[in-house]
Structure formats: C-alpha cells, structure tokens
C-alpha cells in the first residue's frame, strides 16, 4: 500500500468514525470538498500544513496518518527514550495529561524512575 492510500484511508476512517460529513470536515480544514475527496481516495496528497491540521483535529500523530505506525495515539516514549523537547516537563504532569486511566502506584514509580534516568 502506498503512502497516499494509507493516508487517505486513515483520514476517511477517522472522519467517519467521528460521524463527520466530508463537507463539514473540509470546511473545518478550510479546504475544498474536492481536495478532501482526492486526499481520501489517494488521488492527491496534502501539504504538511494540512497533514498537521488533520492530526491535530483527530488528536493522532502524523506518523499514524502517514502509515509509519499503526498506533494513532501520541506517546511520550519513542524507542524507550523521552523526546528532547519533553525532558524538562515533570513526568507526573505528562502522565496525567497523556493517560486515559488512573495510574497505579507501580506505574507512577516506573515513570519516576524513567524521569530520573534522564536527569
């Protein structure tokens, strides 16, 4: 599957899973219905700006949209390392913002150990 078709299928899937009509989504992105239709069918590929807008709208990574990963969620750890731009953020705050469930004491302790490794 090529990059265009992965992107288009994922955008269409996300849009439909949120019950958003193509016209409505095109308006939110400030693009034409035709452009969105061509992105979803793989006929055209959007600019990086549009890719970022779509990722932000659905709260997924651009890597997911582009088919580089099958995990749509934004994750803190990439390859077991904290990205440089996150190293100065308190790990408890990251856990609270990133988690969809409450952390157990053990999970919090693991996160604190990871934080300490980078100090």
N, C-alpha and C positions, 0 to 999 in steps of 0.2 A: 504494500500500500504506500503510495507516495505521500509526501508532506502535505500537499494541498488537500487530498481526500481525507486524511486523518483530521486535519484542522476543520474542514467543512463538516464532517460527520460529528465531531465533538461539539462544535458550536450549535449545530442543529439539535443534537441530543440535549444539551444544556438548556437551550431556549425552549424546546418542547417540554422538558421536564418541569420547567417553571410556568408552563401554560402561557407563554408569551407569544403573541402573534408576530409574524415576520415584520409586518408594517410597524407595529409598536416598537419592536426592538431596533429596527432601522432608524426610527425617529430618535430613540434614546441615544444611539451612537452618532446621530447626525450624519447619516449616510443615506443613500437611496435604497429603496426596496430592491431594485435591480442589482445593486452592488452586493447587498447581503445575500440575495439569492445565488449570485455567482460564487460568493465565498463558500456558501453551504454546499454547493454542488461541485466545488473544486475547479470551476472554470477560471476563476481569478483568485489571487492571493492578496490579502490586505497589507497595508503598510504596518510597520512596527507600532505606530501610534494606535491604530485600530485594534491590533492584537492586544496591546496593553489595556485598552478600554474594555475589551471583551473579558479579559482575565479579571480585571478589577470588578466589573459588573457581577460576574458569577463567583467571585472570590476563589479563583483557581489560579494555578501557576501558568505562565506562558509555556513552560516545558510540557505541561499536560496538553494544552491546546495544540502544540506542535508535534505531539507524539513522542517526545523524548522520555516521557514517563507515563505510566498508567495511573499514577496517584494524583488526583486532582487537587488535593489539599496542600496548602502551603505548610511546609515543615520547617522546623527550627534547625534540625541537624541534617546536613548533607554529607554523605560519606563519613558519618561519625564525627564531623567537625562543625563547630559553630561558625557561621559565616562572619567574616571580619566586621561587617557593619553591625553585628549583634553582640559582639564581645563585651561591650560596655553597658549593655542593658541587664538589669537584675534578672536572674534566671527565674525567680518566683513570679515576677510580673509576666515574663514570657509564657510560663506555664499557665497562668490564669487567662491570658489573652488567647493562647493557642488551643487550650484544652476544651473539649466539649463535655468532659465529665470531671468530677472532683478528683483530685489526686489523693492517692493513699499516702500514708507516711513513708512507705518504702519508695514510691515513685518520686516523691519530693526529695528524699535523701539521695536518690540516684542523680536527680537534676542538680542538686547542690554539689555533688562530687564532680560532675562534669564541669560545672562552673569553676570549681576550684582548680581543675586541671589546666584551665586557660589563664589563671592568674599568675 
